[in-house]
Amino acid sequence: MEEKQVILKLYQNVDMGIVGIESIEEKIQSRSLAKICLKQKEEYENIKKELLKFCKSYNVEDKELSPMAKISSEMMSNMKLMIDKTDSHIAKMMMEGTNKGLISLEEIKNNYHGKEKKLIDMIEKIIKIEQQNNEDLKIFL
């Protein structure tokens, strides 16, 4: 996997995290869960800004998620929350999304054979954040 592909996948991974949180944040009833979700969203937004610098350096374009992916995520969240809006269900949904992101990140890490230290560090940083996000959500299960 070359650098441009890695950057694109990282950017889309983080963007999907933001989209996922935005699709549920108005439905969160617990102040403590809302606070955690807001913190996670802010982390993703900060990483996205960092990744924009990589995008510029490597001339990565068309990095945004497709409108269809965003709509699909929102529709899926809305359907799941029609049935159950409890903190535990929302935390479970968030953890499922985070786990999908972690799988994707591990694939990126295992398939990137480049030597760009900053990029390797960014992959590791996002993995650590995702793992911590799951830990933060466990108390709501």
C-alpha positions, 0 to 999 in steps of 0.5 A: 500500500502506498502513502496516498492510499494510506492517507486516504483510508486514514482520513475516511476512517476518521471522517466516518467516526465523526459522521457516526457520532453526528448521527447519534449525538442528538439522541443521547440522553445521558450527560456523561455519555454525551460528554464522552461522545463530544470528546471523541468527536473533537479528537477525530476532528483534530486528527482530521486536521492533521491528516489534511496536512498529509493530504496536501503534502501527498496531493491526495484529493477526493478524500471525502466520504461519499454522500451515500456512505454518510446517508447510509450511516445516518439511516442505519443509526436512526433505525437502530435507535428507533428500537432502543435509545438507552445508553448501553445500546448507544455505547454498543453501537459506538463500540461496534463502529470503533471496532470496524475502524480498528480492523481497518486501521490494523489492515492499513498498518499491516499492508503499509510497507513504506518508511514514512515515520510520520505516517506510521506514527499517525496510524499508531496514534489513531489506533490508540485513540480508538482503543481508548474510546472503546475503554471509555464506553465500556462503563455504559454497557 
